[in-house]
Amino acid sequence: MTDLVGSVRQFVAPERVDLTFDRKASAVRSLDKGLVAGVGVVDITPRPGVPKGGYAAMSNFGNGFRTRLRVRSFYIYQEGGEPVVIVQADLHAGSSIIRDKVAERVAEKTNIESNNICMTCTHTHAGPGQLLDSDFYNAFASNKPGLDVQLYEFVVDKIVESVLAAYEDRKPAKLATGKIDVWHATRNRSLIPHLSNPGKVDKTNIYDAINPNLYMIRIDQKNADGVFYPRAAISSFSIHGTSVPVAEKSNNADVWAYISGGLQSKISQHYDAPWSAVHGAFQGTHGDIAPNIKEGQAGFVESRRLGLDIADKAWTLFQSLEGDLCDCVNLGSAIREVDFYNEAVKYPGSIASRPVVGTALTAGAFENETPFLYHAPLFKHGSSSARWLFTQGEHGHKRWVGSYLQLLVLPKKEFPHNRQLQVLTIGDFMMLALPFEVSVEAGRRLVDSVGRVLGAVNGDKKEVFVTSLANGYTGYAVTPEEYARQYYEGGHTIYGPKTTPFLADQFAKLTSDWLIQGDFADLPHHKALTFKVCRYFEKQAPDELLVASALGVPTYHAGEESCWRFSFFERPPKELDFSIPLVRLECRDEKGLWVPLLIDGEEVDDQGYDVGLYATDVVDNSGRVKYQAVWYNPRLATVGTESSIYRFVYSDQINSNEITSAEFLGATD
């Protein structure tokens, strides 16, 4: 009843918050010589109880984590210019209100200008929602509406921490860029719209109609001994973060956990470097691209298989770049905020004057369909959801949800319209960053548009690529031909069939202006925005009388992923920080002492793939919550491990002690 009252209140008289942003000039003049680079990694895993973003109304509240959510920031600076900072976040999307606030805060302590920072994402559908830059998507991208201010501040703080860490980590560096094709890890989930594009042939199948390119920037740093060692890789690849099913309640980075972690492990095992390697991988043109999971087998087994396969390809590319490393690269950046509403007024017909939601959007994407609606008349993708009469309006073939009633129910002011478009150059790469989910063919048209501009200026040849959902969220961008078929992606192209041509023109202008002016930020010096709010991430002061305690003996559970589970009571999630290490496995050594369990030289703990932590609905009389720590795939420990006696160790962060489980024998079935 309380939830119902809260939902009604949120709709009728929502609480609002005002946010302000100031674009500040950087306060530091760099004295670094040559090429320098640095890396900063920070955990952003939220505590249980926060709505997850990505699956709209079908999303769940997070109940813990299976793999960690992280922010990885990369600082690159060449003497005499401006730096480039790429922020890679395990989130559903970038967000301009996060990017702008981070830029404002780091400018006070660094040489980083606002145009230098790009916030990319993995587009995992298993991270927190309530962080986007419009009321519309904060309401409909997850299962609850509103901007969670406490969560927003938490994420901003963490990203600022990671950027400053990258800045402080800077050392003389060498850099190389390259790409490799990755096949069979993805497939096109909307083949019929894709084949509607000129030049596509019917024999094209779902495995060919993809963007196979994995782009990489390799960074080596100079150590105190004068030797350069591998430090990081930054990658872009096109794959939806949907290999884990909608029913999964844990926070996790989906396939991206394995893409990033798999390459990190390969680098660390191959090179005797004085630091840990970092791999930040983010989206490409994934709009119509799904992970190539086996039919009906969405989950962590398939996610791991695909992610590690992609990581293997990334490792091949990483090694191949060793001979191309250089200590002098061209860097550049430009960003422009474009008001789509103003552009529609200034240039009638260039873009729809207001967003509209199509029935195909509400039916859901292929393999993640909305129950009932996906097969309902007027909603089912294709001939049912596309209009074939009266298609001359600014939204063309789109069948509107609720017809013209939508204009009243979904106010124009709540949609995203001030959109940040950005170009960054790093060596031979030029990255086009935009807040849309871009289809494969739409991405090619954006690249071609910018390529023509570059080619007209001294024959400049850059490897141009697109990263989707950078610096915000605005739904999809598909080609006019794809849009006319009104599959999910077209129904979610809220600015109509001219979205991609409009974006292509905007990026051509942005690139042309950058070539003439050099680095710039065409952004307001001050912004004041207001948002509807929600409060799920609020933290409570810890009850000093509550103490964690183990509950019973760990139990073994067979299944697709066999596992051991350890239950214990601990204070409620709102009193805890889930972004720190909490659970690890230990084993007895030959002397009978407890030591960290290692597999392939890496500790088995909640920083990897196979240790999760979850809150349950069970609460004891003192108010403590029952939690489960889970060790998945314990059979991996039988390879090269002499011990078969294990235990869980949980860190009680409030009382600064550790809770251990009873010892248990490794699984043998």
SULJO-V213303 format. One line per field, one symbol per residue. ss: DSSP state (2 for helix, 1 for strand, 0 for the rest). psi: psi as a letter, one per 40 degrees, with the letter a starting at -180 (. if undefined). A space follows every 50 residues. Layout:
# SULJO-V213303
ss = ???
psi = ???
This chain:
# SULJO-V213303
ss = 02222222222200011111110000000000001111111110000000 11100222001001100001111111110000011111100000022222 22222200000002221111100100110000002222220100001122 22222222222222222200111111111110000111002222200000 00000000000011111111110000011111111110001000000000 10002222222222222222000000011111100000111000000002 22222222222222222222222201000011111111122222220000 00000001222221100110002220000000000100000000000101 00222222200222000111111111001111100011022222222222 22222200000011111000000001100222222002222000000022 22222222222222222001110001111111110000000000000011 11111110000011111111002220000000111111000001110110 01101000001111111110000011111111022222000000111111 1100001111000110000
psi = ddddddddddddgiiiihhihhhiiiehhheiiahiiiihhihfhiiieh iiidfbeeiihheaidiihihhihhhhhheaiihhhhhhgidiihddddd dddddddeeafhideehhhiiefiefiiafeifidddddeeaeiiihhdd ddddddddddddddddddehihiiiiiiiihhieeiihegddddeeihei idehidedfihehhiihhhiihideeihihdihhihihhigfehidehei hieaddddddddddddddddigieihihhhhiibgedfhiigiihefhad ddddddddddddddddddddedeehifhihiiiiihhhhdddddddghed iieiiihidddeeiihefihidddeiiedhibddehieifeeieebehhh hebedddddgideeihdghhhihhhhbeihhhhifihhiddddddddddd dddddegffhhihhihhifheahfaihiidddddefaddddegeeieedd dddddddddddddddddahihgiidhihiiiiiigdehhihhheehhiii haiiihhiadgiihhhiiiiiideeiheeihdhiiiihaeeeihihhhhf ehihaeeadehihiiaehhadeeiihihhhhifeddeehehdiehiiihh hgddefihhiiiiiiiie.
